[in-house]
């Protein structure tokens, strides 16, 4: 799950019979049970594989129905797919499907990264991925332009709880939703995780295999457990890495993030910053380091900083902080150095200033922003009471301001989104092989409490708890988690019960500094 994006972060449809919950109010009858048969023009198409990514992968375009519950109605959508063939055909054991996080990120390049870091998996699997409907090289959802998207975060201070600021937040949200309806209105109801997992199953069928294994990090965990729930006979081994908890919907999961981002910031980053005061000079205790952050933020509120032509506001600083705490090794020193540069910009080199601007903007690309809200607002119903969100976000801003200050910005959009007719997917683990889950205790984006709820819902799953706060645990430098994932995907080996891995040690002050 990546709420702040940085420029420089599933046989046929009869298997749908296990949709385990009734449809949402207003959903069509077909959405609550069996999807219709797949028309021949989709079921019998051939994927025209061509080299892509400088020959590292093969790519093709797959046509899918706009609406899997009415596959003969409306125009087709294009889904861009990719593949890395098993390096050793004699050892090939099947297909490993991947997907990207976000929602809003591209998955097309992911097989190249995974196989590059794991020769064993590269030898044993055809590793495949795709750009989800709405994203990247697939049929895009379109909403507002970049200037309007930027304005959500650069207009004033997101901690401002004045009636004028709150009214402006709702005005921007309604304007954004109107842009989405104008530019993509006919497409919006179909940019959902449920529709996407039907795309995944067509992809499986066109690859000519009865079953796939699956690895997904962050939001891609939703696609993983939705696919396994809707198509349980089509999965072999499933790995969920840093799990988004939709047991109660997006409007329950998203408001839980301010607490987890604040926890990561205060329990991991600030003590690290204080420990390295000799390098960064932000205070010798976590309390002093927090005070330094707040002083810098207040200064940017009173006098935004013109940095290489970009006006830096406190919202930019908060966005950089939330993005930087996803991974300590990549982000802690970068954030600490950024704080020093923003305090003393005149002493920074031109290259350092340019690097800082790259880190600080854009907060989210227009394409990412559009798909993120199409999915999160359309997957599950949202509370549409504006006063509820005003009151709830006020508390989040007061107690957990790092990410709490932006809660109303996100909730206001979904509170004004067209009501969803997507079916509710109840995840139980029924009919599934054991699922391997990974989550760190202080993950800022996919908080541990949510992972525990999904773990309890997925009967038979095994949870590897990692003692750190990084978001994403496989192939991020932790040999313990890497070994569990590879052992499971290659040999089907799982721990007999839930277990733990030590976290990756925090970086020294020079790392990326």
N, C-alpha and C positions, 0 to 999 in steps of 0.2 A: 504494500500500500504506500503510494508515494503522493502525499497531498501537495507538496511543494516540489515542483520539477525544476531542476537546475540544468542550465545549458551545458555546463562543464564538468539529471536523477528521475454425445459421442456417438451390425445389423440395422437394421433398418428401424423405422420409427416405432415399430411395435414394442420395442424395449421401453418405451415411455410409460408402460403400464404401471411402473413403480413410482410414478409421481405420488408422493406419499401424503399430500395435503390437499384440501379443497382449494379451488381457485379463489382469488381475491374477489371481493364484491365487484361486479361489473365484468369479470373475466368471461370469455366465451366458454361454452361447454367443452369444446375440443381442447381448450387450454388446460382443463382440469384433469384430463385423462389421456386417451390415445391421440397422438398426432396422426394425420392422414398418411397414406402411403407416399413415398417419395416419387415424384414424377420422373419418368425415364430421362428427360433432358438433363436432370441433375444426377440421377443414379448411375447413368451409363456414360457420363462424360469422361474424357481422358485428360489427364494432367500432362501438359506439354512442358516438360522440365527443361530448363535452360540454365547455363552457368550464371551465377551471380556472386556478388561480394568478392570480386577479383578471383573467381573460381573456387572460393572456399566452400560454397554451397551451391545447390541447385534451387531454382525458384520456379513457380508456376502460378497461374491464376485459376481459382476455383469459383464457379458460379453457384450461388445458393439462393433459395427462396427468400424474399424479404421477410415473409411471415411463415414460419414452419407449421403453424396450425391452419394456414390457408395457403399451401404451397403453390397453387395455381393462380393466385391473385397477385396483382402488382408486379412491378419490375423485379428482375433478379439483382442481387448484389454481387460484387466481386470481392473475393477473399484472396489475398496474396499469401501463398504458402511457401515454406522453405524446407530443405532436407539436407542432412549430412549422412551419406551412406556409411554403413558399418565398414570400418577400415579392414577388418578381417572377416570375409564371408564365412570362413570355416567356423568362426566363433560367434557368428551372429545369432542372437537369441530373440530378436523381435524389434518392435518400434517403441521408442521413448518419445512421447509427445511433451512439448513444453508450451507455456504461454507466458505473457508478460504481465507485470504489475500495473499499478496505477489506481483505477482504470484510466487508460489513456496512453500507455507506453507501447512502443512497437516491439513485437516479438520476433520479427523476421530474422534478425541477426543472432538470436540466442543460441542456436545449435553450434555456431562457430565458436562461441565463447566456451560453452560447456565442454565440447569435445576437445578444445585446445587445452583445457585444464585437467581433463580426465581421459587419458589414453585408454584406460580399461573400458570405460563406457563407450568411447569412440569406436573401439574394436567390436563391442558386443551388440550395439544398437544402431539402427537407423534413427538418428535424432532429428525430430521434425518440430517445426513451430509455424506460426502464422501471425499476421496482423489481424487482430480481432475486428469484426465489423464495426465501422465507425472510425478506424484508426489507420494512420500511416498510408501504406500503399493499397489498402483495401478501400471500399466505398466509405467515404468520410461523412461524418456528421459535421455540419457547419453552423456556427452561431455568430457571435460578435467578432469584430476585428480585434487586433492586438491592442490598440489604444484603449478600447472599452474594457478589455480584460485587465490591462494594467491598472486602470482607474479603480478597480475594486480594492487594490492594495496600496496605491500611491496617493489616493485622495484623503488627505487628513491623517489622523492617527486612529488605528482600529481600536484602541483602548477608549476612545472618546464615546461616552455613553449619553451625550446630550440628545434631546429630542431631535434637533436638526440633523445630527450625524446618523441617528437611527433611521430617520425618515429617508435620508439620502441613500442608506444601505438598501432599504426596500425598493426605492425608486430604481436604483441600478439593477437590482435583482429582477424586477418586473420587466425592465427594458431588455435585459439579457435574454430572458425567457421569450419575450416577443420576437427578438432577433432569431432565436432558435426555431420558433414556430414558423416564422416567415421563410427562413432559408432551408430548413430541414423538417418541416412539420409532418410530412407524410412518412418520414423515416423514424422520427423520434420514438414511437411506441415499440420499435423493433430493435433498438440498440440496448439490449439487456443481456445479462449473463445467461438466462435460460435460452434465448435464441442462439447465443454464441455456442453453447455446448451442443446444440443440434448441428451447427456448422462443424464442430469438432468431430462428431460421429460420422458425418458425410465424408470428411477428410479421411478418417480411419477406413471407411469402406472403399474409397478410391485408392487407398494405398494397398488394398487387397489383403488385409489382415483381419482376423476375428477379434483380436484383443490388442490393446495398447497398455503400456505402462505410462506413468505420468509423473512429471516433476513440475511443481509450480511454487514460486515465492510470492509473498505478499498478496495483493489482490488476486493473483493467479491461483491462490488456494481456493478461492470461491469457485472458479471454473473447475478446479479439480474435484471438490466435493459435490458440486452440482452435477458434473458429468457422471461421477461414480454413482450418485443417487438415482439419476434418471436412466443410466445405462449400466447397471451393475454387472451384467454378463459380458460387458465389453472391456473391463479393466482387469489387469493382472496385478500390478504393483503401483501404489500411489504414495507419493511423498509430498507433504504439505509443509512448506518452510515459511514460518512467520505468518500465522493464520489470521485472516480477517474473520471476525465473528459476526455472522448474519443470523444467528439463532433467533434474534428479536428484530432483525432488519437494520437497514442503514441508519435510520433516525435514532436507533439506540447505540449502534457501534460508534458512529462519528463523534457524538458528544462525549464519549469516553476518552478521546485522544488528548484533550488538554491536560488531564491528570497525568497521562503516561509521558507526554513530552516534557512536562514540568518535572516529573520524577527523574527522567533521564538527565535533564539539565542540572538539577540541583544535587542529585546523588552521585552522578558520574562526572559531568563536565566541570562543574565549579570546584569540587575537590581536586581534580586534575589540574585545573588552572592555578589554584592556590599552591599546590605542590611544586609547580613550575614557575613560581613568582620571579625567580632570578632571571628567567628568560622573557617573561611577558609583563611583569610589573603591574599586575592587576589586583594584588592583595595577597597576603600570606595565609588567609583563612577563607573558607567557602563564603562566609558572610561578607568579607571584604571584597571578594571577587564578584559577588552578586551586586554589591553596591556599585562597583565600577561599571558593570553592565548597565545598571539603571541610570547612573550619571550620564553615560554616553548616550543612552536612549533619550533621556530628557534633553540633552544638548541638541540632538537631531530633531527633536520635537520643536524646540524653540527656534532653532536656526538650521534648517536642512542644508546639507553640505553639497556643494557643486563639485562633483568628482568627474573629471573628464567629460563634462557636458551632461552628466546625469545627476539629477537632484536626489540625494540620498535622504530618506526619511526614516523615522523609527520603525515603520513597517518593513522597510528593506532589511534593517538589522534583525528584526524578529524572524523574517523569512530565511535569512542566511543562517540564523541560529538553529531553527527547526530543521533545515536541510543538513546542517553540519553534524547534528547529533545522531543521525542515522547510523553512522559508522565512525567509531573513535579513531581508527588508524588513518582514515581519509579526511576526517572533518575536524577533530579537536584542535590540532595545531593551526589549521586553516582559519578557524573562527577566532582563535586567540590572536593570531597575526592580524586579522581583519580589524579586531577591536583596537589594536595599537595603531594601525594605519588611519582609522577614522578619527582617533584622538589627535594624531599628529600628522595630517596629510602632507604638510609642507616638507617633512623630512623623508618622505617615501619616494622611491624612484618612479620614473614614468611607467616602467614595466609593471611594477607592483600596483600602481594605480589602475592600470588597464586590467590586470588580473582581478583586482578587487571589483571593478565594474562588471566583469564577466561573471563573477560569483553572485553579484547582487541583482542582476537582471538578465532576461525577464523573469519574473517570479513564476509564471506559468505561461506556456505558449497558448495561443488561441485554440489550436487544434486539440491540445491536451485538455484544456479547460472545457471545451465543448463535449468531448467524449466522457470525461470524468462525471459531469453532471447528468448526461444522458443515461449513464449506467446507474449511478448512485441514486438519482431521483426516480428512475424508472424501474429498478429491480423490485423494490418493496415500497409500501405506502409510507408517507410522511405525515406527521402531525402538521396540519395546515393553520394552526392557531398562531397568529403573529405574536400575541401577547405572551404565549408560552415560551417562544423562542427569545423574545426580548428579556424576559425574566431569567430564563435559564442561562443565556449567554452573559448576562450581567454578573451572575455568580461565577461563571467560568472565567470571566475577565478579571474578577477580583481575586480569586483563589489561585488560578493557574494561568496567568496572563500570557505566557510565551505563545501558546497556541489558542488559549481561550479567547483572546481578543479577536480572532478571526472567525469564531464559531457562528456569529450572526450572519456574516457574509456568506458562508456556505449554506446555512439552514434557510436563509431567506430565499435563496434560489429554489431549493427543493420544495419549500412551502408554497411556492407559486407555480411549480411545474404541473403540466397536465397530469391528471390522476392516472395512475398506472393500472393496466389490466394484465400485467404479468402474473403467471401462476406462482403461488407460494410453494417453495421447495422445502420440505421438512427432512432434515438430514438425520438419519438413524444408524447408518452402517449396515442395515439389513441386506444380506446377500453379498456382502463385500468381503474380500480378503482383508487381513489386518492392514491398516494404514499407518505409515510412519510419519510422525509429526515432529517438528523442531521449533523451538521458540526460546528466546532469551527472556530472562526475568525482568529486565528493564527496557525492553524494546519500546521505543517511543511511539511507533505508528501502529503496530499490531500487538496491543498490550497483552500481557501474560494472562490476565484474568479472562479475557475473551478466548484465548487459545484453550484454556482449561474447559470452558463451556463447550467448545466444538469437540474437544477430546472426549468429554462425557457423552456427547450426542453420538459420536462415531463409535459404536460398540466394537470392541476388539482393537481399537487403535492403540499405538504405543507413542508416548511422548518423551522426547529427549529434551530435557530442560538444560539450558546453557546459562552459566553464571556470568553473564555480562549484559550489555544493553544494545548490542548491534542488531540491526534489522537485516535479516537474511543470514543464514548460518552455513549453507553449503557453498563450498568453493570461495570462502571469504577468509581463508587462512587458519581455519581451525581443524587440525588433523583428526580430532575425535569425532566431530560431526561428519566430516568427509568419509571416514571409515564406516560409520553406521549407514550412511546413504549408499555408498558403493556396495557394501556387503549385502544390503537389502535388494538393490536393483540387479546385482549380478547373480546372487545365489539365493535370494529370498530369505536371508537370515535376518531375524529380528531379535531384539533383546526380549527375554522372557517376561519382563515387566517394564514399566516406566523407569527411566534411568536419567543420569545427569552427565554433562560434559563440563569441564572447566572452560571458562571464557578465554578469549584471546587477550593477552596482557595489553594494558593501555600503552600507547606510544610514548616515546620520549619527546621532549620539546622540539627537537630538530626535525621530526617527521613532518614533511610537507610544510614546514614553517618557512 
